Amino acid sequence: MSLYKKIFILVLFSITISQASTVELFNSLGYSKDYTQALKYAKKENKPMMLVISTKTCPWCRKLEQQVLKRKNINKQVQNDFIGVPIEKDRDIYPTKFKPKIVPTIVFVNPKDESVIHTSYGYKPKKEFSILLKEVLEEYKKVTK
């Protein structure tokens, strides 16, 4: 087997393992698996949606997942105040108006009319992300009074 074939197989295997662990992570954090189901649930619970848009080959996406979203205090904020939805940018079915040019992108959506409350681009450290969650929740409360 040539060196290029070995490298290709290794890269393919790494991507597959990374994708599987990302799915497991979001399942363990209690995120919804599907945009349409999440939208219905968000309307019922009167909570904004938090779309976490990434790609399987994005290192900054993995960093956001592992160093921010996985943290207990951050996940508690998300579970209490939002409906989290992981989205694979080029694979999952979701409204194209939310499709970003860069990843990771977090789009906060008002479930009543699917309008964007706020969009956050790139990696944010956990303190900054926690503040962002509070600010978005306050904005959501203002527009839904």
N, C-alpha and C positions, 0 to 999 in steps of 0.2 A: 504494500500500500504506500502510495507516495506521501510525502510530507504535507502537501497541500490538502490531500484528502483527510489526513489525520487532523489537521488544524480545523478544517471545515466541520468534521464530525464533533470535535471538541467544542467548537463555538455553538453549533446547533444544540448539543446536549446542554450546555450552560444556559442558553436562552430558554430551553424547555424547563429546566429546573427552576430558573428564576421566575418564569411565568407561573408555574405551579405554586411556588411559595408565595407569590403575590396574591393569588386567588385564595389560598389558605389563610393568609394574613387578614384580608378583608372579611372573609367569612368569620374568623375568630373575633374580629372587632365589631361584628353585628351590622355591617353595611348591607344594603339591598343589593341584589344581584342583577336587577333589570331596571332600566329607566322608567318604563311604563308602570310597573308595579310600584316603584318608589314614588312616582307622581301621585298615584291613587292614595297611597299610605300617607304621604305628606299632606294631602288635602284633608284627609280624615283626622290626622293628628294636629293640623294647623301649625306645621313646622316647615321652615325653609329647607330646600334640598341643597346638599353640598356635593357637587359633581367633582370627583377627583379624576382629571383626565391625564392619562399618561400613555407611554408606549413601553413595550416589553424590553427595549434596548436602551432605555434612558437611565443613566446612572443617578441623575439628580432626582428622578422619580423614586428610585429605590431608597435614596437617602431620606427623602421626605417621608416615605412610608415607615422606614426603620427608626429614624431618629426623632420624628415628630408625631405622626398619626398613631404610632404604636404605643406612645406614652400614655399611662393610665389617666393622668389629669386631662390630657387633650382628648382622649377617647371618651372620657366621661362628659366633657363639654359637648362633643359631637353627639353622643347618644341622647343626652338630655334635651338638646336644643335644635338638632338638625336631623335630616334623613340623609345619611351618607351613601353615595353611589360611586363605586369605582368604574371608570370607563376607559376601555382600551381605544385610544383615539381612532385608529384605522380599522377596527374590527367590530366594535359594538354598535348597536342600533340606538341612536339618540338624535334629537333635532340638530340639523346641520348648523343652525344659528349659534350653537355653543361650541362648534369645532374650532379649536385654537390653532394658531400658527406655531406656537412653541409649547413644550411640555417641561415640567409639570405645570398644569393650569388648574386652578380651583375656581369653579363657577358656582356662585350662590344664586339659587333660583326661587322666585316666589311661585309656589305651586298653584295658586289661584288663577294666574294668567300666563305663567311660564315666562315672566319677565326676569331680566337679570338684575339682581340686587347689587352684586359686586363681583368683579373678576380679579383674581390674584394670579400673577404670573411668576413662575420660577419657585425655587426653594425658599422657604422661610424658616428660621430657627424657631424652636418651640415657644419661647416667650413672645416673640413677635406674632406667631400663629395664634396663640391664645388670645392676645389682644385683638387680632383680626376677627376671631370668632365672636368676641363680645361686641365689637363694633357692628358687625354684620347683623347680629341678632337685634341690636338696638334699632338699626335701620329698618329691619323687617317689621318690628313692632310699630314703628312710626307709619309705615305705608299700609299696614293692615288694621289700623284703628277703626 
